[in-house]
């Protein structure tokens, strides 16, 4: 599960950076790299980023329900 958490976190970060570029420079880097917003590759990336955000809700809620020490120990152990 740790590898899934790392991959999904990286995808969420990529999505956040992409939105930053859209907001600041009106540039969709994913669309630029993969042939436009409607290309299959872009759509796959957008879907993976969205699913990754949903996946990351689990670790967020677990961390919020645990005290700080337990949340930190859990993140280091796994």
C-alpha positions in Angstrom: 0.0 0.0 0.0 2.9 2.4 0.6 3.8 2.4 -3.0 0.2 3.2 -4.0 0.2 6.1 -1.5 3.5 7.5 -2.9 2.3 7.2 -6.5 -1.0 8.8 -5.8 0.6 11.6 -3.8 3.0 12.3 -6.7 0.0 12.4 -9.1 -1.8 14.8 -6.8 1.3 17.0 -6.7 1.5 16.9 -10.5 -2.1 17.9 -10.8 -1.6 20.8 -8.3 1.3 22.1 -10.3 -0.7 21.8 -13.5 -3.5 23.8 -12.0 -0.9 26.4 -10.8 0.3 26.8 -14.3 -3.3 27.1 -15.6 -4.0 29.8 -13.1 -0.8 31.8 -13.5 0.1 31.3 -17.1 -3.0 30.0 -18.7 -1.0 26.9 -19.7 -2.2 23.3 -19.3 1.0 21.4 -19.2 -0.7 18.0 -19.4 -2.5 19.0 -22.5 0.7 20.5 -24.0 2.7 17.4 -23.3 0.1 14.9 -24.4 -1.6 16.5 -27.5 -4.4 18.6 -26.2 -7.1 18.3 -23.5 -9.2 15.9 -25.6 -6.3 13.4 -26.4 -6.6 10.0 -24.8 -3.3 10.4 -22.9 -4.4 13.7 -21.4 -7.8 12.3 -20.3 -6.0 9.3 -18.7 -3.7 11.6 -16.8 -6.7 13.8 -15.7 -8.6 10.7 -14.5 -5.6 9.3 -12.7 -5.0 12.6 -10.9 -8.6 12.7 -9.9 -8.6 9.1 -8.6 -5.4 9.8 -6.8 -7.0 12.7 -5.0 -9.9 10.5 -3.9 -7.4 7.8 -2.8 -5.5 10.4 -0.7 -8.6 11.2 1.3 -8.0 7.9 3.2 -4.6 8.8 4.6 -5.9 12.3 5.3 -8.8 11.1 7.4 -6.7 8.5 9.2 -4.2 11.2 10.1 -7.0 13.5 11.3 -8.5 10.9 13.4 -5.2 9.9 15.1 -3.2 12.1 17.4 -0.1 13.8 15.8 2.4 11.3 17.2 0.5 8.3 16.0 0.0 9.8 12.6 3.7 10.5 12.2 4.7 7.0 13.5 2.2 5.5 11.1 3.6 7.4 8.1 7.2 6.4 8.9 6.4 2.7 9.7 4.6 2.0 6.4 
